[in-house]
Amino acid sequence: MSIHCLHDHNALLQTLSSPVEATDDAFWDQFWADTATTVQDVFALVPAAEIRAVREEPSLPQAVEKLVQAAESGCPSEKEKQIVLNCSRMLTRILPYIFEDQDWRGFFWSTVPGAGRAVTDEMDDDGARPLAESLLLAMADLLFCPDFTVNSHRRGPDSVEDMQTIDSCEYIWEAGVGFAQSPTQLPRPQQLLRLLLTCFSEAMYLPPSSDNTILNPWVSFFCSTENRHALPLFTSLVNVVCAYDPVGYGIPYNHLLFSDYREQLVEQAVQILIVTLEHDGGGLAHRPPSPSSMEDQDSVGPDNLFVNYLSRIHREEDYDFVLKGLARLLVNPLMQTYLPNSTKKIQFHQELLVLFWKLCDFNKKFLFFVLKSSDVLDILVPILFYLNDARADQSRVGLMHIGVFILLLLSGERNFGVRLNKPYSVHVPMDIPVFTGTHADLLIVVFHKIITSGHQRLQPLFDCLLTIVVNVSPYLKSLSMVAANKLLHLLEAFSTNWFLFSASQNHHLVFFLLEAFNNIIQYQFDGNCNLVYAIIRKRNLFHQLANLPSDPASIQKALLRKRKSPDAITGISRTSSQETVSMEGSRPAVPAEPGTLKTSLVAIPAIDKLTEKSQVSEDGTMISVLKMEHSHASHHTLQADHTTQADHTPQADHTPQADHTPQAVHGAIVGASDTESVSGRDNEVKPCMVLLSTFCSKSVTCPFLLPQVLSWKCKLPLQTIMRLLQVLVPQVEKICIDKGLTDESEILKFLQHGTLVGLLPANAGTAMWFRTYMWGVVYLRNVDPPIWYDTDVRLFEIQKM
């Protein structure tokens, strides 16, 4: 260790281990003299073992005191600015080790005589603020400190402004929501934002809990009315994120020639936003009592102002600014250029998805705005890209969940299903079959890929994926042959006897698919000749379901056959063949590399706990679907037990069309393929069956009683499809024989002439899932410096792949 580094090291340890008076100018001048100290230096010079060793005698109040003094003076000199930066770096290094020790966790919420206020303050020690409150308020002031973190509006000898009377709304960091003036230069408060995020990270050191009354005291206080900068800071964070354009003027390789400090600022801003929006008030945080909170212990705590402000955004130009900004950033990693790696690509898309979720959850008018136009597809396409790309990587299972949750939320609204009918022409490179169709086709093809070739930890999402399909199915006007055959392929996989009998919940997947088919047939028969054709070709599937054996001997026989010969029971051809060519420029989804870090997640609730029957109206209010059922008979819902719509039959206004619409001849109605053309036979390899074999129990005997099978078998919603087959198959066979039709395109031409609402409530299960996922992302993204590395995090586990 060099003499210079040794000096810094000893000075840091002295500061930690022995109290130093804030008025000891000689020591502090020596300690903060080195202006070359960086946050990386602080982390390197003070290892974790030494911090824990001296934790018993902390001198953190002196660092907080320096920040408070700087906030009151306005940092007029370079020396004071350097002191603020070094204090912030030291606190960032030490705070996680305070949080990990339960005995020390309340230290910052205690009062220390003489700390937390300026030396000239005459208030007595009984009225002193806790260190945490003093630290948070000082940081809020410093985030709007002219000529330090923001540009000053004054010039000349009187340019120093009074920090106590400054109007921080004049210093909002970026134009956008509620602020039209764009600053000449963005602020550089990165070090303070890093410290702020570290303060909020106390949640990492508490085990998962379903008790939502235990709030993060740091977040609760910072987002309360005590923080006079709450509104301009919230606005600054939102605007900095949504105004960021990583491509800029589009000069190739510009990100390699010039450093972009904005990216770090934007990443920190979005992380601060999602962390502060995770708590929506509703009660006092559990923390040691302090003089400033004693009188409020029996009352409800202040509302989270960040959540309040987010829910009150209402101007359409603000909605447009936020939506376009988020879409621009989400699409950025998908951009393709002729020159390899010539465009900067961001890495914080997971945080952006959480922020988008928060926006839709807290501001229903924003959700309606998103669904009002085809701009929602600019969010859909990148989400589907991320889902498809991460399906084989177990370290990104959280990304899969948040993407599916967002789509489940959107699919509960009618406009989302309608927007999916827009033709898909962007052609983002994904390793999925090439198709010509709509965004609905893209959604179905990607979902099929996830189910058939994703890793085993995605199995709990199968219900959610098919629920989304059910939700949008009444509005899908024209599915392509590729998408139609993908849906039939899923039904073929899920309806095998061994799979249906292997677990008591497996039949739900069949109910979802049948419900989707019924909705399309009843409400969108015109234009969906591809699906009708595919259903007829696979009509044996529906006959087998109608005649499903339900006696104990047959059930036991099916399960035993599966155990003896896995491939024999599938009933699906496993002959070798290649799937259709994937999109140009795509790359296959690959598992995580060995050694990749991942964080654990709590289990998600079942689908019936994730959904509620309500829908957002045009004015942003929530309407119960039960109230709309009589006036909107076409908007069908599926009950939580997935057993409604058992008696579906084509409506009277659909039957005449069906009566004169032909079907395919017996020779053409054979196993369907998953390609754009169906002239070939069904010889595609079925990877789905390999995955489904692990979905079921490995030691199955007869896991549930006969009455349970009978209870759901009699409710299979097969009536609509069976009526369709009964009426149309004989007509098509006759016409095909009479006219000698053998080409499938001619049959399709002949055919042409012939919802559960997925709103995720803020219940305890989903709230804890979001908390663990969000902090897991923040933990893994902050590696330079590694703020929380080698500390006793309890909210989740850090694992290596």
Summary of the structure (lengths in Angstrom):
residues: 801
radius of gyration: 30.5
end to end distance: 34.6
largest distance: 105.0
contacts: 2620
relative contact order: 0.09
helix: 53%
strand: 3%
